[in-house]
Amino acid sequence: MRYIQSYFTDRGTTRPTNQDGVLLAKAETDAGEVLLAAVCDGMGGHAMGELASAHCIRKLDRWFSRSLPEIAARGGNMIAAAASSLARLAEECNRELYEYGRRGGIGLGSTMTAFVFAGGRYGVVQVGDSRGIVIFKKNALQITEDQSLVADEARRGIITAEEARRDRRRNVLLECIGVTPDVHPQVYSGNAKAGATYLLCSDGFWGRLCEDDYVRYLNGRQIDGNGQLRMHLRFLAETAERRGETDNVTAAAVVPVG
C-alpha cells in the first residue's frame, strides 16, 4: 500500500505566531511504505506553546528514524508495537516538558495526534483535543475522542454535542502533554481503507468545519496527488478563517492507495 499525503498550516488571522506543529515522514521498507503523520497544538503563551509543540514534533521525527526501524525488524504485529511505543513517547514528552516548566516556573503544553500507517493498518496515539477523522465518500467519522471538559460532558449527556461546540469552556483540556506529572494517551488502531482520507487537525481547523465540508473536499476518491490534497486542505483552512476562526489552523491528511 502506498499513500498520498500533504499538510497545511497557518498562524491564522490574529495570532502573532503559529504554535501548531505538523509532521509527515515516510520510508520504504520490505513490507511497503510506512508513514507517520502528526499534529501538535502548543499552549502556554506565544513562545512557550511553540516550544512545546516543536519539542513533541522533534521527538516524533526522531522516533520515526530511530525506533520504528527496530520495531519493524522484530516482525509480529508492527502496528500494535508502534502504537504502544508512541504512547510511551507521549509520556516521555510529558515528563520532559513538565520538568522544564516546573524548573522555570512556567506553564506550557501541547496536544498530540499521531498516526502510523504500515501493512494496510494504522495506529493512533492521542492526547488533548486535536482530532483524527476518517472521511469516506458519503460520511466522516471521528476516530479519536477529545480529552476536553465539554467533550466529556457531552459523552455523559450533561450537554449536547451542539452545546459543546458553542461552550466557552471548549478549550479546557482534561489531558495535555506537559501540564501535569502524568498523562494518559489514548491508543486506537484499525484497517487503513484504500480511498478513505485520514485527517489530523488542530481545533483551529475543525472548530468551524462540519462533516459536509470534509466529505465534499477531502473524499479520498477524488484526490489524485499530494498537490491537490494540499490545495483542498488550504481551502478548508481558509474557509474556517472566513467563518471566524482566529486560532492557528493546521491539518495533515493521508489517503491510502491500494
C-alpha positions as CSV (number, residue, x, y, z in Angstrom):
1,M,0.0,0.0,0.0
2,R,1.2,3.5,-0.8
3,Y,0.0,6.9,0.4
4,I,-0.9,10.3,-0.9
5,Q,-0.2,12.8,1.9
6,S,0.0,16.5,2.5
7,Y,-0.5,19.2,5.1
8,F,-1.3,22.9,5.5
9,T,-0.7,25.2,8.5
10,D,-1.3,28.9,9.0
11,R,-0.9,31.2,12.1
12,G,-4.5,32.5,11.5
13,T,-6.0,35.9,11.2
14,T,-5.0,37.4,14.6
15,R,-2.2,35.3,16.2
16,P,1.3,36.7,16.0
17,T,2.9,33.2,15.9
18,N,2.0,29.7,14.9
19,Q,2.0,27.4,17.9
20,D,0.9,24.3,15.9
21,G,3.4,21.7,14.8
22,V,2.9,19.2,12.0
23,L,4.9,16.2,10.7
24,L,4.8,13.9,7.7
25,A,7.5,11.2,7.4
26,K,7.6,8.3,5.0
27,A,10.0,5.4,4.4
28,E,10.2,2.4,2.1
29,T,10.5,-0.9,3.9
30,D,10.4,-4.6,2.9
31,A,6.8,-4.5,3.9
32,G,6.0,-1.5,1.7
33,E,5.6,2.2,2.6
34,V,5.5,3.2,6.3
35,L,4.2,6.6,7.1
36,L,4.0,8.8,10.3
37,A,1.6,11.8,10.4
38,A,1.3,14.1,13.5
39,V,-0.3,17.3,14.6
40,C,0.6,19.0,17.9
41,D,-1.1,22.2,19.2
42,G,1.0,24.1,21.6
43,M,-0.3,26.1,24.6
44,G,1.3,28.4,27.2
45,G,1.9,31.8,25.6
46,H,3.4,32.5,22.2
47,A,7.0,31.3,22.8
48,M,6.1,28.5,25.2
49,G,3.4,27.0,23.1
50,E,5.6,27.0,20.1
51,L,8.4,25.4,22.1
52,A,6.1,22.7,23.5
53,S,4.7,21.6,20.1
54,A,8.1,21.8,18.4
55,H,9.6,19.5,21.2
56,C,6.9,16.9,20.5
57,I,7.4,17.1,16.8
58,R,11.2,16.6,17.1
59,K,10.7,13.6,19.3
60,L,8.3,12.1,16.9
61,D,10.6,12.7,14.0
62,R,13.5,11.1,15.9
63,W,11.2,8.1,16.8
64,F,10.4,7.5,13.2
65,S,14.0,7.4,12.1
66,R,15.5,5.5,15.0
67,S,12.8,3.5,16.9
68,L,10.4,2.5,14.1
69,P,13.0,0.6,12.0
70,E,13.8,-1.5,15.1
71,I,10.1,-2.2,15.7
72,A,9.7,-3.2,12.0
73,A,12.7,-5.6,12.2
74,R,11.2,-7.5,15.1
75,G,8.2,-8.7,13.0
76,G,4.9,-9.6,14.6
77,N,2.1,-7.1,15.0
78,M,4.0,-4.0,13.9
79,I,1.2,-1.5,14.4
80,A,0.4,-2.6,17.9
81,A,4.0,-2.4,18.8
82,A,4.4,1.0,17.2
83,A,1.3,2.4,18.8
84,S,2.5,1.2,22.3
85,S,5.9,2.8,21.6
86,L,4.3,6.1,20.6
87,A,2.2,6.1,23.7
88,R,5.4,5.8,25.8
89,L,6.9,8.6,23.7
90,A,3.9,10.8,24.6
91,E,4.5,10.1,28.3
92,E,8.2,10.8,27.9
93,C,7.4,14.2,26.2
94,N,5.1,14.9,29.1
95,R,7.7,14.3,31.7
96,E,10.3,16.4,29.9
97,L,8.0,19.4,29.3
98,Y,6.6,19.2,32.8
99,E,10.0,19.2,34.4
100,Y,11.1,22.1,32.1
101,G,8.1,24.1,33.1
102,R,8.5,23.3,36.8
103,R,12.1,24.3,36.9
104,G,11.4,27.6,35.1
105,G,8.2,28.4,36.9
106,I,6.3,28.5,33.6
107,G,3.3,26.7,32.1
108,L,3.4,25.1,28.7
109,G,1.9,22.1,27.0
110,S,0.8,20.5,23.7
111,T,-1.8,18.2,22.3
112,M,-0.6,15.3,20.2
113,T,-2.4,13.3,17.5
114,A,-0.1,10.9,15.7
115,F,-0.9,8.2,13.1
116,V,1.5,5.5,12.0
117,F,0.5,3.5,8.8
118,A,2.0,0.2,7.7
119,G,0.9,-3.0,6.1
120,G,-2.6,-1.9,5.5
121,R,-3.2,-0.9,9.1
122,Y,-2.9,2.2,11.2
123,G,-2.3,3.0,14.9
124,V,-3.1,6.3,16.6
125,V,-1.9,7.9,19.8
126,Q,-4.0,10.9,21.1
127,V,-3.6,13.4,23.9
128,G,-5.8,16.5,24.1
129,D,-8.3,17.8,21.5
130,S,-6.6,17.7,18.2
131,R,-8.5,15.2,16.2
132,G,-8.2,12.2,14.0
133,I,-11.0,11.8,11.4
134,V,-11.6,9.3,8.7
135,I,-13.5,10.6,5.6
136,F,-15.4,8.3,3.2
137,K,-17.4,9.0,0.1
138,K,-20.6,9.9,1.9
139,N,-19.7,10.5,5.6
140,A,-16.9,11.2,8.0
141,L,-16.2,9.6,11.4
142,Q,-14.1,10.9,14.3
143,I,-11.6,8.2,15.3
144,T,-10.2,9.9,18.4
145,E,-12.1,11.3,21.4
146,D,-11.4,14.8,22.6
147,Q,-9.9,14.9,26.0
148,S,-11.6,18.1,27.0
149,L,-14.2,19.2,29.6
150,V,-17.0,19.8,27.2
151,A,-16.4,16.6,25.2
152,D,-16.5,14.7,28.5
153,E,-19.8,16.4,29.5
154,A,-21.3,15.6,26.0
155,R,-20.3,12.0,26.3
156,R,-22.0,11.8,29.7
157,G,-25.2,13.5,28.4
158,I,-24.8,16.7,30.5
159,I,-24.7,18.9,27.4
160,T,-25.4,18.2,23.7
161,A,-22.8,18.0,21.0
162,E,-24.1,21.3,19.6
163,E,-23.9,22.9,23.0
164,A,-20.3,21.6,23.3
165,R,-19.4,23.3,20.1
166,R,-20.5,26.7,21.4
167,D,-19.4,26.3,25.0
168,R,-17.0,28.9,26.3
169,R,-15.1,26.2,28.1
170,R,-14.3,24.4,24.8
171,N,-10.6,24.9,25.3
172,V,-10.4,23.4,28.8
173,L,-8.4,20.2,28.4
174,L,-8.5,17.2,30.7
175,E,-5.3,15.8,29.2
176,C,-2.4,17.8,27.8
177,I,1.3,17.0,27.4
178,G,3.5,18.9,29.8
179,V,0.9,20.3,32.2
180,T,0.7,17.6,34.9
181,P,3.2,15.0,36.1
182,D,1.3,12.2,34.4
183,V,-0.6,12.0,31.1
184,H,-2.9,9.2,29.8
185,P,-2.6,8.8,26.0
186,Q,-5.5,7.2,24.1
187,V,-4.5,4.4,21.7
188,Y,-6.6,3.4,18.6
189,S,-6.0,1.1,15.7
190,G,-7.8,-0.2,12.6
191,N,-7.6,-1.2,8.9
192,A,-6.3,1.6,6.6
193,K,-9.0,1.6,3.9
194,A,-7.9,2.5,0.4
195,G,-9.7,5.6,-0.9
196,A,-10.5,6.9,2.5
197,T,-8.9,10.1,3.8
198,Y,-7.3,10.1,7.3
199,L,-7.4,13.7,8.6
200,L,-5.4,15.0,11.6
201,C,-6.2,18.6,12.7
202,S,-5.9,21.1,15.4
203,D,-9.0,22.6,17.0
204,G,-8.4,25.8,14.9
205,F,-9.2,23.7,11.8
206,W,-12.1,21.5,13.0
207,G,-13.8,24.1,15.2
208,R,-15.5,25.9,12.3
209,L,-15.9,23.0,9.8
210,C,-18.5,20.2,9.6
211,E,-18.9,16.7,8.2
212,D,-20.3,18.1,4.9
213,D,-17.1,20.1,4.4
214,Y,-14.9,17.1,4.9
215,V,-16.9,14.9,2.6
216,R,-17.1,17.5,-0.2
217,Y,-13.5,18.5,-0.3
218,L,-11.5,15.6,1.3
219,N,-13.2,12.5,-0.1
220,G,-10.1,10.4,-0.9
221,R,-11.6,9.0,-4.1
222,Q,-11.4,12.5,-5.7
223,I,-7.8,13.1,-4.6
224,D,-5.2,12.1,-7.2
225,G,-2.0,13.6,-5.8
226,N,-0.2,15.4,-3.0
227,G,-0.6,18.8,-4.6
228,Q,-4.3,18.5,-5.0
229,L,-4.7,17.3,-1.4
230,R,-2.7,20.3,-0.1
231,M,-4.9,22.7,-2.2
232,H,-8.1,21.2,-0.6
233,L,-6.6,21.4,2.9
234,R,-5.7,25.1,2.3
235,F,-9.2,25.8,1.0
236,L,-10.8,24.3,4.2
237,A,-8.3,26.2,6.4
238,E,-9.2,29.5,4.7
239,T,-12.9,28.5,5.0
240,A,-12.5,28.1,8.7
241,E,-10.9,31.6,8.9
242,R,-13.7,33.1,6.8
243,R,-16.2,31.7,9.3
244,G,-14.5,33.5,12.2
245,E,-11.7,31.2,13.3
246,T,-8.8,33.2,14.9
247,D,-6.6,30.4,16.2
248,N,-3.8,28.7,14.4
249,V,-5.1,26.4,11.7
250,T,-3.3,23.1,10.9
251,A,-4.3,19.9,9.2
252,A,-2.5,16.9,7.7
253,A,-4.1,14.2,5.6
254,V,-3.2,10.8,4.3
255,V,-5.0,8.8,1.6
256,P,-4.1,5.1,1.4
257,V,-3.9,3.9,-2.2
258,G,-4.4,0.2,-2.8
